[in-house]
Each structure stands twice: as C-alpha cells, then as structure tokens.
Amino acid sequence: MPDKVHTVSEINRDIRFALEGRFRNVWVEGEVSNLRSPGSGHHYFTLKDSGAQLNCVMFRTAAQRNRISLQNGHKIQICGDVTVYEARGQYQIVVQIAQTTGDGELQAQFEALKKKLHAAGLFDQEKKKPIPFFPRTVAVVTSPTGAAIQDILKVMARRAPWIHLMIAPVRVQGDEAAGEIARAIRYLSSKPESLPVVDTLIVARGGGSMEDLWAFNEEIVAQAIFDCPVPVISGVGHEIDFTISDFVADRREPTPSAAAESAVPDGATLLHRIEVLGQRLEAASDSHIRQNRRMLGSFKRELDAREPARKLQSWAQSMDFLSERMEGILDRRLENCVSKMHRFDAIISGWNPDREVEQAREKLHRSRDLIHEWVERKIVSRREQLEHCLKILQAIGPEKTLKRGFSMTLDESGNPILSGTGLKKGQKIKTRFSDSEVVSVVEESKKA
C-alpha cells in the first residue's frame, strides 16, 4: 500500500500553487476562438496557434479596463497569470491586459514620443495657459459626424447658449488625420479676419482603441497645440484613455462632454447667482433709501422747530459777546505783563554784582579758616589716641614681660611654643630673652 493517497482536489490545488508561482505576468500571442461572453460581463475564449491552444478568461473588471473588442479569428496579445480551475482540473490564463498585435509597437512609439516631448518642455506646468471663465467664442476641432460633436453641442446648448461656437471639421482617424488637426489648430489661432477671435479651443474625439486615437499621439499635433496662443482643452477618448495631446494641452478632460463643460460657465448657475445678487442689491438699496428718508425727515423737523433765521441771529449775538470777552481778556493779560516787566526792571536795577562778589569772597575766607581749624583739631586728637594706645601696648607687650626675667620659646617658623608635649627629639627651638636669643636642640620631652 502507498504511504500517501491524494485526493483529486489536493492534486489540483498543488498543481495550481506550482503554476501560479512560476507563470505570472506572462505575455502570450495567438488567435481568438470559442469566444463566449455571458451576461456577467466575463469573457471566456481559447487562444490558439498552429500547434496548441490555451484556455483564457477575462473577468469583467479587466474587460472594462481594456475595452478591446474580442472576436473569433482576431490575433491578439494577452498578459496574465497562469492558474488552475480546480473544479474541472484544467489550467487557464487569467487575462489582465489584452491588445491587438500592433498595439505593443504603438505603445513603444507612444512612450518614446512622450519622453522626447517631456524633455523638450512641452509638458511643463508653468507654460500652461489659464482657461478663460467667460469666453465669447469657442472653437472645436473634431469630426463633424462623430458622437463627440453631438455631445459638445448638447452641453453648450444647455450650459451657455449665448456662446459663439465654431466647428473646424477634420478627420480624427487615419493617415491624414494628424495633419488636418494640426492645420486647423494653427488656422484658428492665427486670428483670420473672416472669423471671430477665438477665446478657447477644444480638441475632441470619442473613445476607441489606441490605433483609433493615434492621430492625437502624433508630434505634429502636439507641436501645434503647444504653439497655439489660444488656451487648448483636450477631450479625447474616455476617462482611461491618455494621448500626447492630453499632456501638451493647457487642460485635459476625460471626455468631449467634460471638455465642453470645462470650457464654458453654467448659464443656470450664473442666472441664479445674478438673481440672488439682484435681490441682495435691491434689499440693500431699499434699506439705504429708508434710512436716508428717516434722516431727512429728522433734519426737516429739527429745522422747522428751531426757525433757522432766529437761530442765525442768536449765533451772531453770541459771536459779538464772545468777541467782547476776548478783547477784555487780552487787555488784562497785557496789563499783567507790563506790571511784571516793571517789577523785574526794579529788581535788576537794585542788584549790585560787585557787592555780591565781595560777600562771596568773605564767606569763602571764613570757610577756609574753619576747615583749617577743624583739621588741626582732628590731627591733635588722633595723635593723642595713638600715644595712648602705644603706652597700653608697651605695658602689656612681651618686651616688659621679658625684662622681668621671663623668656619665650619659638619653633623654627617663629611661632610660640605653648606646650612641650608636642616637641620631638632633634627638633630645633629658639628661646628669646629680653636682650638675646638662644638656639637649642631637643634631647628629650616629658611631662612635668
């Protein structure tokens, strides 16, 4: 008996793990066959070549993102992960990216041109022109028969029916499309005398594959948009589509309808705003008029009550009275000034500078004599104090004690020795008498 018997589910699961770990993000090219697209939005098909076939599934989210039109017999390239559908025991590839065989080359050309124009400065934000809020004339460069122009006309009619709309009919697909688009942009921006001056220019086209949108990835169109002095809005394809025109234009919108909405203001919103402002202006004007009428009525009542002629007479009389008071005040101030001047003159006349100087000199002499006397007294007093202190010092000083037969013992540093217990053998000491000094060496030190 074998050591381990696997179930079918276990084997399929192990195979799925092995495949998923090895085959991730693989690119495969082949022909579509056995295509099934049920109502769930998923796509089931077989990718085959002359020698083999591979089961494929593209789930709804991936199908919406790629927007490729799958048809039996078409040759496509896919990218996805190889896995195992365990319920049936079959391996398959879960498709994430699907494109026609030529899309890979187009994508490479797209990236190369994008890199080139970016390096040349055609994508720089500081070179973008602002879109006017209230344009008078809007020009649209697009196909006259496509769905894009119909969407733009509907948006314009709904939002801004007063706008002068011009349409430059061009081909938006095919070999000649890029040249026609570039020429239309340059012509409209040259301000021809036969046409109104364009304020905003829209470059638009409906959705499609990369090949369908390729006219808007041509360098000639990008350069025309960059050189255009009129602000340019790019509305090419759907929201997930990006073209070179989107990067060069002054503003990129995801769809032609969004480009039209971005180019003009909403008339209904403007009308509502005007109505609101008109109501506010009318209310403010009515309030201001009522206030002025109240003030005018108040002034009229005050003038009627005060009789202006009598009021003027009263003011004239008050002016006369104030003038008389002013003259009296000025006369009295003038008299006071004259009186003060006479008093100052008398004071100055009676002042004798020589006498003042002599009195100051005498005062200085007296002060000098007083200072000399004070200094002499201080010197005598300090001398007497010094002599008294000297006598006291002599009376209690060591000299008197030594003369009475005492002596004083000092160490080598000259400090008095108060006790012999601290002396050491061989230490030099000095004994001082009243008339001499003796140096000796300690032989022995003991308590008395």
C-alpha positions as MATLAB code, in Angstrom:
seq = 'MPDKVHTVSEINRDIRFALEGRFRNVWVEGEVSNLRSPGSGHHYFTLKDSGAQLNCVMFRTAAQRNRISLQNGHKIQICGDVTVYEARGQYQIVVQIAQTTGDGELQAQFEALKKKLHAAGLFDQEKKKPIPFFPRTVAVVTSPTGAAIQDILKVMARRAPWIHLMIAPVRVQGDEAAGEIARAIRYLSSKPESLPVVDTLIVARGGGSMEDLWAFNEEIVAQAIFDCPVPVISGVGHEIDFTISDFVADRREPTPSAAAESAVPDGATLLHRIEVLGQRLEAASDSHIRQNRRMLGSFKRELDAREPARKLQSWAQSMDFLSERMEGILDRRLENCVSKMHRFDAIISGWNPDREVEQAREKLHRSRDLIHEWVERKIVSRREQLEHCLKILQAIGPEKTLKRGFSMTLDESGNPILSGTGLKKGQKIKTRFSDSEVVSVVEESKKA';
ca = [
       0.000    0.000    0.000;
       1.292    3.529   -0.775;
       2.231    5.786    2.128;
       0.008    8.677    0.927;
      -3.059    8.694   -1.298;
      -4.036   12.187   -2.566;
      -7.487   13.348   -3.350;
      -8.272   14.926   -6.710;
      -8.742   18.334   -5.014;
      -5.356   18.097   -3.336;
      -3.592   17.303   -6.618;
      -5.342   20.123   -8.456;
      -4.552   22.514   -5.624;
      -0.853   21.557   -5.608;
      -0.692   21.969   -9.375;
      -2.345   25.394   -9.106;
       0.180   26.525   -6.496;
       3.062   25.308   -8.663;
       1.776   27.057  -11.785;
       0.844   30.294  -10.102;
       4.281   30.577   -8.558;
       6.057   30.145  -11.879;
       3.887   31.746  -14.578;
       2.951   35.283  -13.528;
       2.537   38.277  -15.853;
       3.332   36.204  -18.924;
       2.679   37.559  -22.434;
       1.089   35.200  -24.968;
       0.144   35.818  -28.619;
      -2.432   33.845  -30.548;
      -5.766   33.729  -32.342;
      -9.110   34.028  -30.531;
     -11.544   31.128  -30.836;
     -14.510   29.668  -28.932;
     -15.384   33.146  -27.585;
     -18.218   33.212  -25.035;
     -19.453   36.436  -23.360;
     -22.309   35.708  -20.905;
     -24.375   38.389  -19.171;
     -21.930   38.512  -16.220;
     -19.558   40.597  -18.335;
     -16.768   37.991  -18.234;
     -15.160   36.693  -21.454;
     -14.167   33.059  -21.950;
     -12.144   32.112  -25.032;
      -9.336   29.964  -26.360;
      -6.066   31.380  -27.606;
      -4.504   29.115  -30.218;
      -1.752   28.880  -32.770;
      -0.944   26.229  -35.351;
       0.229   23.706  -32.760;
      -1.631   24.230  -29.446;
      -4.359   26.113  -27.587;
      -4.710   27.801  -24.190;
      -7.903   28.407  -22.210;
      -8.340   32.058  -21.220;
     -10.731   34.040  -19.020;
     -11.015   37.840  -18.831;
     -13.151   38.921  -15.888;
     -15.485   41.905  -16.122;
     -13.196   44.457  -14.392;
     -10.318   43.631  -16.737;
     -12.674   43.754  -19.751;
     -13.923   47.215  -18.743;
     -10.372   48.420  -18.254;
      -9.079   47.132  -21.608;
     -12.182   47.845  -23.727;
     -10.895   45.613  -26.509;
     -13.447   44.168  -28.938;
     -12.788   40.421  -28.876;
     -13.835   38.493  -31.974;
     -13.169   34.976  -33.134;
     -10.323   34.863  -35.597;
      -8.611   38.046  -34.324;
      -4.962   37.819  -33.461;
      -4.230   39.407  -30.099;
      -1.617   39.631  -27.363;
      -2.560   38.987  -23.739;
      -0.811   39.318  -20.390;
      -1.904   37.462  -17.263;
      -1.274   34.737  -14.679;
      -1.479   31.007  -15.352;
      -3.715   29.244  -12.832;
      -5.805   26.061  -12.461;
      -9.609   25.911  -12.411;
      -9.724   23.213   -9.738;
     -13.375   22.255  -10.250;
     -12.610   20.984  -13.777;
      -8.933   20.269  -13.388;
      -7.940   22.472  -16.319;
      -5.293   25.128  -16.400;
      -6.021   28.557  -17.881;
      -4.645   32.063  -18.006;
      -6.458   34.911  -16.207;
      -6.090   37.840  -18.607;
      -5.272   41.285  -17.207;
      -4.199   43.042  -20.432;
      -5.426   42.369  -23.968;
      -4.389   44.251  -27.068;
      -4.209   43.790  -30.785;
      -0.903   42.569  -32.153;
       0.134   46.046  -33.321;
      -0.645   47.768  -30.006;
       2.689   46.802  -28.488;
       4.575   48.679  -31.168;
       2.216   51.646  -30.848;
       2.740   51.718  -27.094;
       6.501   51.770  -27.570;
       6.176   54.659  -30.062;
       3.866   56.448  -27.625;
       6.337   56.151  -24.741;
       9.276   57.253  -26.895;
       7.454   60.384  -28.156;
       6.181   61.155  -24.673;
       9.723   61.013  -23.297;
      11.039   63.204  -26.128;
       8.383   65.916  -25.758;
       8.684   65.906  -21.984;
      12.420   66.531  -22.277;
      11.705   69.354  -24.754;
       9.478   71.106  -22.189;
       6.116   70.671  -23.961;
       4.537   69.258  -20.767;
       5.833   71.932  -18.333;
       3.108   73.187  -15.999;
       4.468   76.740  -15.881;
       3.820   77.035  -19.628;
       0.129   76.137  -19.315;
      -2.283   78.982  -20.138;
      -5.331   79.617  -17.924;
      -8.720   78.795  -19.394;
     -10.945   81.937  -19.571;
     -14.005   81.734  -17.331;
     -16.359   83.652  -19.650;
     -15.312   83.127  -23.305;
     -17.215   84.755  -26.133;
     -16.115   82.344  -28.884;
     -15.215   78.663  -28.538;
     -13.767   76.666  -31.447;
     -13.937   72.860  -31.629;
     -11.549   70.791  -33.748;
     -13.225   67.425  -34.277;
     -15.099   65.226  -36.741;
     -18.425   66.788  -37.863;
     -20.102   63.375  -37.985;
     -18.887   61.737  -34.786;
     -20.650   61.365  -31.447;
     -18.193   63.780  -29.817;
     -19.542   66.863  -31.609;
     -23.122   65.919  -30.740;
     -22.188   65.654  -27.055;
     -20.420   69.020  -27.199;
     -23.383   70.719  -28.908;
     -25.763   69.389  -26.256;
     -23.557   70.612  -23.409;
     -23.100   74.039  -25.000;
     -26.839   74.453  -25.649;
     -27.627   73.501  -22.082;
     -24.917   75.466  -20.257;
     -24.130   78.506  -22.417;
     -26.439   79.022  -25.432;
     -25.091   82.580  -25.876;
     -21.570   81.334  -26.706;
     -20.459   81.706  -30.322;
     -19.447   78.143  -31.251;
     -17.278   77.405  -34.291;
     -16.560   73.898  -35.583;
     -13.426   73.062  -37.576;
     -14.310   69.774  -39.349;
     -11.364   67.382  -39.552;
     -10.739   63.692  -39.809;
      -9.859   62.210  -36.416;
      -8.682   58.798  -37.618;
      -6.466   57.652  -40.434;
      -3.215   58.676  -42.079;
      -4.330   62.208  -42.970;
      -5.999   62.985  -39.638;
      -2.963   64.348  -37.753;
      -2.112   66.851  -40.491;
      -5.698   68.125  -40.715;
      -5.943   68.535  -36.933;
      -2.647   70.459  -36.750;
      -3.601   72.753  -39.666;
      -6.994   73.512  -38.120;
      -5.394   74.449  -34.789;
      -2.870   76.766  -36.436;
      -5.510   78.395  -38.653;
      -7.940   79.127  -35.812;
      -5.164   80.550  -33.619;
      -3.880   82.851  -36.390;
      -6.873   85.208  -35.921;
      -8.138   85.260  -39.527;
     -10.106   88.399  -40.362;
     -13.061   86.404  -41.664;
     -13.650   84.726  -38.279;
     -14.290   85.979  -34.741;
     -11.354   85.893  -32.336;
     -11.250   82.503  -30.599;
     -11.032   82.607  -26.782;
     -10.884   78.840  -26.108;
     -10.098   75.901  -28.399;
     -11.280   72.316  -27.817;
      -9.612   69.305  -29.465;
     -12.007   66.360  -29.128;
     -12.749   62.813  -30.241;
     -14.789   59.891  -28.929;
     -13.328   56.720  -27.479;
     -11.595   53.908  -29.316;
      -8.543   51.715  -29.381;
      -5.008   53.065  -29.278;
      -4.833   52.758  -33.049;
      -8.089   54.704  -33.414;
      -6.766   57.538  -31.226;
      -3.298   57.574  -32.791;
      -3.778   60.884  -34.657;
      -3.680   62.643  -31.276;
      -0.346   60.958  -30.478;
       1.453   62.500  -33.445;
       4.216   65.038  -32.851;
       2.767   67.460  -35.423;
      -0.459   67.755  -33.391;
       1.441   68.112  -30.095;
       3.599   70.922  -31.514;
       0.559   72.742  -32.919;
      -1.152   72.630  -29.509;
       1.996   73.817  -27.749;
       2.488   76.727  -30.190;
      -1.190   77.753  -30.047;
      -1.567   81.156  -28.279;
      -5.201   80.308  -27.512;
      -5.824   78.102  -24.421;
      -6.452   74.496  -25.553;
      -8.614   71.878  -23.816;
      -8.061   68.238  -24.793;
     -11.122   65.958  -24.606;
     -10.020   62.800  -26.428;
     -11.411   59.331  -25.773;
     -12.764   58.147  -22.444;
     -11.566   58.613  -18.887;
      -8.952   55.830  -19.035;
      -7.546   56.981  -22.385;
      -4.429   59.154  -22.420;
      -2.909   60.717  -25.524;
       0.044   63.013  -26.150;
      -2.466   65.824  -26.746;
      -3.667   65.459  -23.149;
      -0.176   66.139  -21.797;
       0.532   69.128  -24.056;
      -2.864   70.836  -23.774;
      -3.459   73.538  -21.183;
      -6.147   71.357  -19.604;
      -7.039   67.690  -20.018;
     -10.624   66.448  -19.625;
     -11.603   62.752  -19.736;
     -14.346   63.080  -22.385;
     -15.563   65.550  -25.040;
     -18.588   66.367  -22.874;
     -16.346   67.152  -19.906;
     -14.205   69.366  -22.157;
     -17.290   71.360  -23.192;
     -18.398   71.744  -19.580;
     -14.904   72.923  -18.626;
     -14.802   75.496  -21.443;
     -17.942   77.475  -20.581;
     -19.734   78.523  -17.384;
     -23.096   77.063  -16.413;
     -25.762   79.545  -17.513;
     -28.305   78.287  -14.991;
     -25.842   78.724  -12.146;
     -24.899   82.198  -13.384;
     -28.556   83.202  -13.716;
     -29.300   82.004  -10.205;
     -26.280   83.893   -8.895;
     -27.369   87.060  -10.708;
     -30.884   86.728   -9.273;
     -29.520   86.296   -5.760;
     -27.182   89.291   -6.150;
     -30.049   91.349   -7.620;
     -32.245   90.522   -4.651;
     -29.456   91.437   -2.235;
     -28.804   94.702   -4.117;
     -32.492   95.589   -4.131;
     -32.805   94.840   -0.412;
     -29.703   96.895    0.387;
     -30.939   99.803   -1.763;
     -34.364   99.790   -0.106;
     -32.758   99.768    3.329;
     -30.414  102.628    2.393;
     -33.270  104.701    0.948;
     -35.421  104.159    4.043;
     -32.533  105.176    6.303;
     -31.871  108.351    4.294;
     -35.567  109.238    4.323;
     -35.637  108.893    8.120;
     -32.558  111.123    8.457;
     -34.013  113.711    6.044;
     -37.274  113.805    7.963;
     -35.387  114.226   11.235;
     -33.375  117.160    9.835;
     -36.538  118.791    8.456;
     -38.353  118.537   11.772;
     -35.360  119.980   13.610;
     -35.077  122.927   11.205;
     -38.797  123.636   11.384;
     -38.718  123.607   15.192;
     -35.691  125.897   15.531;
     -36.586  128.584   12.933;
     -33.277  128.998   11.062;
     -33.420  132.810   10.812;
     -33.787  133.239   14.574;
     -31.063  130.651   15.136;
     -28.670  132.633   12.933;
     -29.441  135.859   14.813;
     -28.758  134.124   18.123;
     -25.443  132.831   16.802;
     -24.469  136.363   15.616;
     -25.233  137.805   19.045;
     -23.217  135.101   20.735;
     -20.302  135.905   18.453;
     -20.417  139.587   19.486;
     -20.492  138.666   23.155;
     -17.556  136.302   22.781;
     -15.598  138.967   20.866;
     -16.066  141.475   23.683;
     -14.960  138.935   26.282;
     -11.885  138.120   24.239;
     -10.883  141.777   23.999;
     -11.242  142.220   27.790;
      -9.148  139.127   28.499;
      -6.401  140.341   26.150;
      -6.312  143.826   27.794;
      -5.988  142.339   31.285;
      -3.231  139.980   30.234;
      -1.362  142.845   28.601;
      -1.582  144.924   31.827;
      -0.265  141.999   33.885;
       2.676  141.573   31.542;
       3.577  145.285   31.776;
       3.364  145.206   35.598;
       5.657  142.156   35.794;
       8.119  143.834   33.463;
       8.301  146.914   35.751;
       8.948  144.733   38.824;
      11.729  142.823   37.080;
      13.282  146.116   35.964;
      13.328  147.404   39.566;
      14.906  144.213   40.815;
      17.601  144.312   38.145;
      18.336  147.981   38.778;
      18.878  147.406   42.532;
      21.189  144.473   42.076;
      24.973  145.232   42.618;
      27.222  142.471   41.294;
      30.436  143.817   42.955;
      28.860  143.706   46.380;
      27.669  140.154   45.780;
      31.164  139.077   44.727;
      32.792  140.690   47.812;
      30.321  138.997   50.117;
      31.014  135.641   48.479;
      34.804  136.174   48.830;
      34.455  136.925   52.564;
      32.308  133.841   53.014;
      34.953  131.739   51.247;
      37.732  133.024   53.557;
      35.697  132.233   56.647;
      35.000  128.716   55.388;
      38.696  128.117   54.699;
      39.697  129.195   58.202;
      37.076  126.983   59.736;
      38.351  123.984   57.728;
      41.966  124.590   58.848;
      40.910  124.764   62.479;
      38.875  121.554   62.152;
      41.820  119.695   60.548;
      44.250  120.821   63.275;
      41.889  119.631   65.972;
      41.481  116.257   64.287;
      45.265  115.778   63.980;
      45.850  116.595   67.675;
      43.061  114.242   68.711;
      44.380  111.342   66.582;
      47.943  111.906   67.877;
      46.757  111.711   71.490;
      44.834  108.488   70.767;
      47.923  106.964   69.108;
      50.181  107.809   72.058;
      47.653  106.326   74.468;
      47.463  103.065   72.503;
      51.275  102.872   72.331;
      51.544  103.144   76.111;
      48.994  100.379   76.545;
      50.862   98.181   74.072;
      54.135   98.749   75.837;
      52.554   97.944   79.171;
      51.052   94.611   78.100;
      53.561   93.660   75.361;
      56.117   90.816   75.584;
      59.101   93.192   75.983;
      58.055   94.222   79.517;
      57.487   90.580   80.435;
      60.912   89.548   79.151;
      62.600   92.355   81.146;
      61.063   90.961   84.310;
      63.095   87.734   83.856;
      60.774   85.695   81.660;
      61.659   84.080   78.309;
      59.648   82.942   75.219;
      60.285   79.728   73.222;
      59.594   79.679   69.470;
      59.631   76.907   66.854;
      61.596   77.054   63.614;
      58.810   79.045   61.975;
      58.836   81.679   64.709;
      55.547   80.610   66.291;
      55.329   80.485   70.133;
      55.526   77.002   71.696;
      52.793   76.755   74.337;
      53.391   73.090   75.346;
      56.439   70.841   75.338;
      54.491   67.606   74.821;
      54.465   68.061   71.091;
      58.212   68.510   70.706;
      60.297   65.812   69.086;
      63.857   64.735   69.685;
      66.312   66.581   67.468;
      63.881   69.455   66.780;
      65.444   72.920   66.837;
      63.841   75.533   69.032;
      64.621   79.154   69.773;
      64.490   80.770   73.230;
      64.125   84.525   73.322;
      65.267   86.715   76.265;
      64.945   90.459   76.701;
      68.409   91.124   75.267;
      69.270   87.983   73.226;
      68.167   84.707   71.644;
      69.419   81.094   72.155;
      69.015   78.243   69.654;
      68.881   74.696   71.106;
      68.091   71.103   70.098;
      65.523   68.980   71.956;
      67.071   65.947   73.584;
      64.043   64.775   75.492;
      60.455   65.887   76.060;
      58.392   64.700   79.057;
      55.546   65.890   81.197;
      56.290   67.902   84.281;
];
